Amino acid sequence: MGQKRDLTGSEKSKIVRYLAEGCSTLKIAKLLKRDHRTIKRFIQNSQQGRKKRVEKPRRKITAHELRKVKSAAAKMPLATSFAIFQSCNITGVPKSTRCAILRDMAKVRKAEKRPPLNKTHKLKRQDWAKKYLKTDFSKVLWTDEMRVSLDGPDGWARGWIGKGQRALVRLRRQQGGGGGLVWAGIIKDELVGPFRVEDGVKLNSQSYCQFLEDTFFKQWYRKKSASFKKNMIFMQDNAPSHASKYSTAWLARKGLKEEKLMTWPPCSPDLNPIENLWSLIKCEIYKEGKQYTSLNSVWEAVVAAARNVDREQIKTLTESMDGRLLSVLAKKGGYIGH
């Protein structure tokens, strides 16, 4: 008796097609001139499908070890699973098991970019909110600097790539992309600037005041009416070049002193609406992972992006201040969600 032949790929395809047409296994066997049992065996094997993966039992740790891991995870934020278990003198646990155990008590998170707020910071933020709660914020000029680079905020970009397409090649620089500073202000629905800090200039007290003289005061402030200057409140953060005795005295000679110079609480970038303007500009100039070949080209992109920010967007930002102050008080000085 001859050896039985296995079903060919063509025969298997025909079996599937005949089944879809409603043929019985007996009729299919006659059409293919094969043994009825061979057809039936193929159909049964196809219906069984793939065997389910058998999960191996997780390496168990004792309740005492579990408490040690939980304590170590709390004391070592952003540590690896290996470092946490090693600090507890627990060895021989594979990575998959370590991660599974930690997943029940912790989450993988990135480091916070915002500075932590201590009790003093929170109290000062609350005091600031109470002080300016009745302020007409349409009279406040919100200012700040933004750093721009050739490759984006951190030289890294990601986005969706269609199937069958290749990701764009990003330029890798041997010595980094370089960058520069941009200064701007917003008041009511108006954008002041942006003004470019000269390449290579480090903003200390003297250079900061000279920069304001050459840009803000000469190109914008001096064109305003006396009544506008009388009511305007100048806001700046607590950067060393801003809050130094030299800068404070220089601004006072310009008429920006006492109630016309806003006090600013520490660690409070979330309270400055111009930070949201910087986000809009950065999203525009670095969209789709765009890179630049020179600081002049990235500066031109900043100017173009700033020009596209309309007055309504700026007005929305400056009019958000009442809500920000209420949020600070509601959160007892904690960070707000802006």
Backbone torsions as a table, in degrees:
resi	resn	phi	psi	omega
1	MET	NA	130.8	-177.4
2	GLY	-71.6	158.5	179.5
3	GLN	-71.8	140.1	-178.8
4	LYS	-71.2	138.5	178.3
5	ARG	-89.2	139.2	173.8
6	ASP	-72.1	156.1	176.9
7	LEU	-65.9	135.0	178.2
8	THR	-79.9	167.8	177.8
9	GLY	-60.8	-37.3	179.0
10	SER	-65.1	-42.2	179.7
11	GLU	-65.4	-39.6	178.6
12	LYS	-63.0	-40.4	178.1
13	SER	-62.9	-40.2	179.4
14	LYS	-66.4	-38.2	178.5
15	ILE	-59.9	-45.6	179.9
16	VAL	-61.4	-42.3	-178.9
17	ARG	-66.2	-42.3	-179.8
18	TYR	-65.8	-37.7	177.9
19	LEU	-63.4	-40.3	178.6
20	ALA	-64.0	-28.8	179.5
21	GLU	-83.7	-3.2	176.5
22	GLY	93.6	12.6	-179.7
23	CYS	-73.9	148.4	175.8
24	SER	-81.7	162.0	179.7
25	THR	-62.3	-34.9	179.9
26	LEU	-65.4	-43.1	179.3
27	LYS	-65.9	-38.8	179.3
28	ILE	-62.9	-40.5	179.3
29	ALA	-61.3	-39.4	179.0
30	LYS	-68.8	-40.2	-179.2
31	LEU	-65.7	-37.5	-178.3
32	LEU	-91.5	-6.6	-178.5
33	LYS	57.1	45.6	177.4
34	ARG	-124.6	163.6	-180.0
35	ASP	-64.5	137.9	-178.7
36	HIS	-59.9	-37.0	-179.4
37	ARG	-66.7	-32.0	177.8
38	THR	-65.4	-43.2	178.9
39	ILE	-63.7	-44.2	-177.1
40	LYS	-65.6	-38.6	-179.8
41	ARG	-64.8	-39.6	179.6
42	PHE	-64.1	-41.7	-178.7
43	ILE	-66.9	-40.1	180.0
44	GLN	-65.4	-43.1	179.7
45	ASN	-65.3	-36.2	-179.6
46	SER	-68.1	-35.4	-177.6
47	GLN	-76.1	-21.7	179.8
48	GLN	-68.9	-32.3	179.4
49	GLY	70.2	-171.4	-178.6
50	ARG	-77.8	146.8	177.2
51	LYS	-71.6	140.9	179.0
52	LYS	-69.1	145.2	179.7
53	ARG	-71.6	131.0	179.8
54	VAL	-86.1	117.7	-179.9
55	GLU	-74.4	129.7	177.6
56	LYS	-77.3	142.8	-179.4
57	PRO	-62.6	137.9	179.7
58	ARG	-71.5	140.7	177.5
59	ARG	-64.6	118.0	-174.7
60	LYS	-83.0	146.8	172.3
61	ILE	-120.4	157.4	-175.8
62	THR	-75.2	166.2	178.5
63	ALA	-62.9	-36.3	178.3
64	HIS	-64.9	-44.0	178.1
65	GLU	-63.7	-37.9	179.6
66	LEU	-62.6	-40.6	177.5
67	ARG	-64.5	-37.5	178.5
68	LYS	-66.0	-40.6	178.7
69	VAL	-64.1	-43.5	180.0
70	LYS	-62.3	-41.1	178.4
71	SER	-66.6	-40.8	-179.8
72	ALA	-66.9	-38.8	179.4
73	ALA	-63.5	-34.2	178.8
74	ALA	-72.8	-33.9	-177.6
75	LYS	-84.5	-17.7	-175.4
76	MET	-123.8	69.3	-179.6
77	PRO	-62.5	140.8	178.5
78	LEU	70.2	10.8	177.2
79	ALA	-77.4	158.7	177.3
80	THR	-77.7	161.7	178.7
81	SER	-62.0	-36.6	179.4
82	PHE	-62.2	-44.6	-178.4
83	ALA	-65.4	-38.1	-179.6
84	ILE	-65.2	-47.8	-178.8
85	PHE	-68.9	-34.9	178.6
86	GLN	-64.9	-38.2	179.1
87	SER	-65.7	-22.0	178.6
88	CYS	-94.6	2.5	-177.8
89	ASN	59.1	36.5	176.5
90	ILE	-106.2	111.5	-175.9
91	THR	-113.9	167.1	175.1
92	GLY	78.1	13.5	179.3
93	VAL	-101.7	118.9	-179.2
94	PRO	-64.6	159.2	-176.1
95	LYS	-58.6	-42.2	-179.0
96	SER	-59.5	-39.2	179.4
97	THR	-71.7	-41.1	178.6
98	ARG	-58.4	-46.8	-178.3
99	CYS	-66.3	-37.7	179.2
100	ALA	-64.7	-39.4	178.9
101	ILE	-67.9	-44.6	-179.2
102	LEU	-67.6	-30.1	-178.6
103	ARG	-62.7	-23.2	179.4
104	ASP	-78.9	-14.9	-174.8
105	MET	-130.8	-3.8	-175.3
106	ALA	-152.4	171.8	177.5
107	LYS	-131.5	149.6	175.2
108	VAL	-80.1	120.0	-177.4
109	ARG	-132.3	159.5	172.2
110	LYS	-90.8	160.3	177.7
111	ALA	-67.2	142.6	177.3
112	GLU	-70.9	134.4	178.6
113	LYS	-81.4	-21.9	-179.1
114	ARG	-80.6	145.6	177.6
115	PRO	-68.1	144.6	-179.8
116	PRO	-68.2	146.9	179.1
117	LEU	-100.6	123.0	173.0
118	ASN	-93.2	-176.3	-175.6
119	LYS	-62.5	-40.4	180.0
120	THR	-64.0	-43.4	178.0
121	HIS	-57.9	-46.3	-177.2
122	LYS	-63.9	-39.8	178.9
123	LEU	-65.1	-40.7	179.5
124	LYS	-68.0	-35.5	176.9
125	ARG	-66.1	-39.0	177.6
126	GLN	-66.9	-43.3	178.4
127	ASP	-61.1	-40.5	179.0
128	TRP	-63.5	-43.3	-179.7
129	ALA	-63.1	-40.9	179.0
130	LYS	-66.0	-38.8	-177.7
131	LYS	-64.3	-40.2	-173.4
132	TYR	-104.0	14.2	-175.3
133	LEU	-62.0	-31.7	-178.1
134	LYS	-103.0	16.2	-178.2
135	THR	-76.0	144.0	172.0
136	ASP	-84.1	98.6	-173.2
137	PHE	-73.0	-7.3	174.4
138	SER	-70.9	-13.0	179.3
139	LYS	-96.6	-3.0	-174.9
140	VAL	-94.1	130.4	173.3
141	LEU	-96.6	113.7	-179.0
142	TRP	-92.8	123.3	-175.8
143	THR	-126.3	159.2	176.4
144	ASP	-176.7	164.1	173.0
145	GLU	-105.4	152.2	174.6
146	MET	-129.2	136.0	176.0
147	ARG	-93.2	131.7	176.1
148	VAL	-119.3	149.7	178.9
149	SER	-133.1	172.2	-178.3
150	LEU	-72.4	-26.0	-171.9
151	ASP	-111.7	5.3	-178.9
152	GLY	104.5	178.3	-176.2
153	PRO	-52.9	-38.6	-179.9
154	ASP	-135.8	16.6	178.9
155	GLY	69.0	17.4	-174.8
156	TRP	-132.2	139.7	179.8
157	ALA	-147.3	147.4	174.5
158	ARG	-143.0	159.0	-179.4
159	GLY	-174.0	174.8	-177.6
160	TRP	-76.0	137.4	176.9
161	ILE	-122.7	125.9	-179.3
162	GLY	-64.7	152.2	179.3
163	LYS	-62.3	134.6	-179.2
164	GLY	88.8	-7.4	178.1
165	GLN	-101.0	154.0	177.9
166	ARG	-102.5	145.0	177.9
167	ALA	-68.2	147.4	177.4
168	LEU	-64.8	146.0	179.0
169	VAL	-84.1	124.8	178.1
170	ARG	-94.9	139.6	-179.7
171	LEU	-68.9	129.4	176.1
172	ARG	-104.4	123.7	-176.2
173	ARG	-100.0	138.4	-177.0
174	GLN	-66.5	-37.9	-175.5
175	GLN	-118.5	26.9	179.0
176	GLY	84.9	168.9	-173.9
177	GLY	-88.4	-18.5	-175.2
178	GLY	75.9	166.8	-178.9
179	GLY	-168.4	179.2	-179.7
180	GLY	-153.2	175.6	-177.5
181	LEU	-108.9	144.0	176.1
182	VAL	-127.5	135.4	178.6
183	TRP	-115.3	143.3	177.1
184	ALA	-156.5	169.8	176.2
185	GLY	-143.8	157.6	173.8
186	ILE	-133.9	140.2	176.7
187	ILE	-144.7	126.3	-176.9
188	LYS	55.9	-104.7	178.2
189	ASP	-120.7	22.0	-173.9
190	GLU	-115.7	139.1	175.4
191	LEU	-99.4	127.4	177.8
192	VAL	-102.2	114.5	-175.3
193	GLY	98.1	-149.6	3.4
194	PRO	-75.6	154.0	177.4
195	PHE	-117.7	139.7	-176.1
196	ARG	-94.8	129.4	172.7
197	VAL	-77.7	131.2	-176.3
198	GLU	-56.3	136.9	-178.5
199	ASP	-56.4	134.9	177.3
200	GLY	86.9	-7.3	-179.1
201	VAL	-86.3	125.2	175.9
202	LYS	-93.8	126.5	-175.2
203	LEU	-79.3	93.4	166.6
204	ASN	-97.6	-172.8	-175.9
205	SER	-58.4	-46.0	-176.9
206	GLN	-67.3	-47.4	-177.9
207	SER	-69.1	-31.4	177.4
208	TYR	-65.6	-45.9	179.7
209	CYS	-65.7	-39.5	177.7
210	GLN	-65.2	-37.8	177.5
211	PHE	-62.7	-46.0	178.2
212	LEU	-61.9	-38.2	179.5
213	GLU	-62.8	-45.0	-175.2
214	ASP	-75.9	-24.5	-174.7
215	THR	-113.0	-74.3	-174.4
216	PHE	-58.7	-53.4	-174.7
217	PHE	-70.7	-46.6	-176.0
218	LYS	-75.2	-35.1	-173.1
219	GLN	-96.7	-14.3	-177.0
220	TRP	-135.5	-55.6	-170.8
221	TYR	-62.8	-42.4	-175.1
222	ARG	-68.6	-16.4	178.6
223	LYS	-82.2	-10.1	-176.8
224	LYS	-82.6	157.8	-178.4
225	SER	-73.4	164.3	-179.8
226	ALA	-64.4	-37.8	179.7
227	SER	-66.9	-36.7	177.5
228	PHE	-64.4	-47.3	-179.7
229	LYS	-62.5	-33.5	-178.9
230	LYS	-66.6	-34.8	-174.6
231	ASN	-97.1	-18.3	-174.8
232	MET	-67.8	138.7	174.6
233	ILE	-111.6	128.4	-176.9
234	PHE	-96.6	125.1	178.3
235	MET	-112.0	135.3	171.6
236	GLN	-147.1	155.7	-178.7
237	ASP	-82.5	-169.4	-174.0
238	ASN	-97.9	29.6	173.7
239	ALA	-57.7	146.4	-177.4
240	PRO	-52.7	-39.7	-179.4
241	SER	-70.3	-21.1	179.8
242	HIS	-85.9	-45.2	-169.8
243	ALA	-93.3	3.3	-178.7
244	SER	-67.0	160.6	177.9
245	LYS	-61.8	-37.6	-179.7
246	TYR	-61.9	-49.9	-178.0
247	SER	-66.4	-39.6	179.9
248	THR	-63.1	-42.7	179.1
249	ALA	-67.7	-37.8	-179.8
250	TRP	-66.6	-42.6	177.9
251	LEU	-66.2	-34.5	178.0
252	ALA	-62.6	-38.8	178.4
253	ARG	-67.0	-22.5	176.7
254	LYS	-86.5	-0.7	179.8
255	GLY	95.0	1.1	179.9
256	LEU	-99.0	87.9	-177.4
257	LYS	-148.5	168.0	179.9
258	GLU	51.0	-122.3	-175.5
259	GLU	-71.8	-13.8	179.2
260	LYS	-85.2	-8.7	176.1
261	LEU	-116.9	108.4	-175.0
262	MET	-67.0	131.0	170.9
263	THR	-73.0	150.6	-175.4
264	TRP	-130.2	131.4	179.7
265	PRO	-73.5	153.4	-179.4
266	PRO	-70.6	152.8	173.9
267	CYS	53.8	50.6	-174.2
268	SER	-131.4	49.6	176.0
269	PRO	-64.8	-25.0	-179.2
270	ASP	-69.5	-15.2	-179.1
271	LEU	-91.9	-10.2	-177.6
272	ASN	-95.4	113.2	-176.1
273	PRO	-64.5	-19.6	-179.8
274	ILE	-69.1	-20.6	175.4
275	GLU	-60.4	-34.4	177.5
276	ASN	-70.4	-32.3	175.1
277	LEU	-64.7	-43.3	178.1
278	TRP	-59.2	-38.6	179.1
279	SER	-62.8	-42.4	178.6
280	LEU	-61.3	-43.4	-178.2
281	ILE	-67.8	-43.1	-179.1
282	LYS	-65.4	-39.7	177.2
283	CYS	-60.2	-35.2	-179.0
284	GLU	-75.1	-47.5	-173.4
285	ILE	-76.6	-21.4	-179.5
286	TYR	-111.6	16.4	-178.9
287	LYS	-63.1	146.9	-179.0
288	GLU	59.1	28.8	176.1
289	GLY	68.4	28.3	-175.3
290	LYS	-62.6	140.6	174.8
291	GLN	-119.9	163.1	-179.1
292	TYR	-127.6	155.3	-177.3
293	THR	-100.1	-12.5	179.7
294	SER	-152.9	158.8	178.3
295	LEU	-68.1	-28.0	176.8
296	ASN	-64.5	-40.8	-178.4
297	SER	-68.9	-37.9	178.9
298	VAL	-71.7	-32.7	175.9
299	TRP	-64.5	-42.5	177.0
300	GLU	-61.2	-36.9	178.4
301	ALA	-67.5	-38.2	177.5
302	VAL	-62.3	-45.7	179.7
303	VAL	-60.8	-44.6	-179.6
304	ALA	-64.5	-42.1	-179.8
305	ALA	-66.8	-40.0	178.6
306	ALA	-64.3	-36.2	179.8
307	ARG	-65.9	-27.7	-178.3
308	ASN	-84.4	-8.6	175.9
309	VAL	-79.3	114.3	-174.8
310	ASP	-82.8	169.4	-175.7
311	ARG	-64.1	-33.3	-179.9
312	GLU	-64.6	-37.9	177.6
313	GLN	-64.5	-43.1	179.1
314	ILE	-65.0	-41.6	179.3
315	LYS	-62.2	-39.5	177.8
316	THR	-60.2	-40.2	-179.8
317	LEU	-67.4	-48.3	-176.8
318	THR	-69.8	-30.7	179.1
319	GLU	-79.5	-4.2	178.4
320	SER	-81.7	-4.0	-172.4
321	MET	-66.5	-38.0	178.2
322	ASP	-59.5	-43.1	178.7
323	GLY	-65.5	-36.9	179.0
324	ARG	-65.0	-42.0	179.5
325	LEU	-64.0	-42.0	178.3
326	LEU	-64.8	-36.8	178.5
327	SER	-65.6	-40.2	178.6
328	VAL	-61.1	-44.3	179.6
329	LEU	-67.2	-38.9	179.8
330	ALA	-65.7	-34.6	-179.2
331	LYS	-93.8	12.3	176.7
332	LYS	53.7	44.6	176.3
333	GLY	90.5	-1.7	-179.3
334	GLY	-74.4	170.5	179.0
335	TYR	-64.4	146.3	177.8
336	ILE	-103.8	172.4	-171.4
337	GLY	-91.0	17.9	179.8
338	HIS	-85.3	NA	NA
